């Protein structure tokens, strides 16, 4: 049977068929923006005060059209341009109460994402005691930058979810002598030959325009960080009266740099440390240990070697440079194969002190003697406590020493210092060496590692000072002659190149604010969460250093004299506060 299909149906079928033959049109964008609030975490009720900057971090593949800011469900501001921020004056809302911040981000297709956080307003009744605040981030900028001043105040309410740091001058601990690093032969050579010498000196040693380093260490003769050949001050064999004693190599760069340092900071303290006696005074007959790992000071050389120390102190005094302290031997339990060193066990150091001490007194020299000058004990390397105990148990040797010095290498911890401190609390603890190095895989953690283990912990466990290793090295971590090929300096210097490394800023958080003669005072600390140490300066001002070694922003309050102020500290960062009562 045949039949006809009306033309109109044919047209409809053809139209529908044509739709099926075209490519599928893309669906409209339905993906909402990504949104977060800077400095806020989901689980924390933040204490806030004053003017609070709420910063939204938003992005979307089609772009952001607007950001809406709400306080307690009321729209207070709309921002169409980056940075997406709202300055919230918390004084316009009820104090001592919870408030809700809500932010909504819209993309260009009107997809949106919302986020909410609760805060607790604590606006203090402010005193007139203002607190200056200096901040360094270990992840990015800023570095040792002054932030807005804080003010101590009181409030009828307490901030939730905030750590409380208590400061008290009723508990006073050790006196502080200073913070700095070692002016090695290499460091002095680099600084002295730099086209930016004056700027470098100013940034290192001026307390106003720099970080005010106030303690430095010298190698007596060469260490592994020397420009050129190794040297001692008495190169002529069997020169028992030291008629050929000479510090001429030091006069080339070390002494001119030191004299200019003293012109900037006349009160700087200087500690001298020998890496080795002249080779002819040793059982190996060699200045560099080489294969003679147990190369020792000959017993018949005790007297002439004591004279060697005295001549060093006297020759430097002629140049206008006073040596505040000396250590008997750098790292006495290690004699390196490729740079100067000496193996000097505790009983030998004890006996030598009983020769050196009287000679210093006979010559009217009040330079202090510091023993050991080597690593903390740990599970693999021991000897520090036993070494010190041998000397502390001898009343004569003990009467001539000021205390014990430590290095921060190996797996030991600063808590070990306390064991030696309590052998005789009238004797001091010193921290005389730690280097940074190029082996870090994550530089974000360098600040918190160095600041915690080699500054805050060291001071909390009784040290009167903190000294890092090379003050300056070049872009290839030298010059060096043996020893460490990947050590870094506090600053990097080469001709007209000058770069401040992270150690510079860490030192500055202490040396710029903690005066010589300050005392550590009580502050509680939160191990691994919020690290603290506090000081009272001779002029009465108070200094608190705080460190956040973690990866979340910390909120805390600093309590003092029945008042407090609130602060937040970003991950991997530190802050120093200073105020006058």
Secondary structure, 3 states (H helix, E strand, C coil): CCCCCCHHHHHHHHHHHHHHHCCCCCCCCCCCCEEEECCCCCCCCEEECCEEEEEEEEECCCCEEEEEEEECCEEEEEECCCCEEEEEEHHHCCCCEEEEEEEEEEECCCCEEEEEEEEEECCCEEEEEEEEEEEEECCCCCCCEEEEEEEEEECCCCCCCCEEEEEEEEEEEEECCEEEEECCHHHHHHHHHCCCHHHHHHHHHCCCCCCCCCEEEEEECCCCCCCCCCCCCCCCCCCCCCCCCCCHHHHHCHHHHHHHHHHHCCCCEEEEEECCCCHHHECCCCCECCCCCCCCECHHHHHHHHHHHHHHHHHHHHCCCCCCEEECCCCCCCCCCCCECCCCCHHHHHHHHHHHHHHHHHCCCCCEEEEEEEECCCCCCCCHHHHHHHHHCCHHHHHHCCEEEEECCCCCCCCHHHHHHCCCCCCEEEEEECCEECCCCCHHHHHHHHHHHHHHHHHHCCECEEEEEECEECCCCCCCCCCCCCEECCEEEECCEEEECHHHHHHHHHHCCCCCCCEEEEECCECCCEEEEEEECCCCCEEEEEEECCCCCEEEEEEECCEEEEEEECCCEEEEEEECC
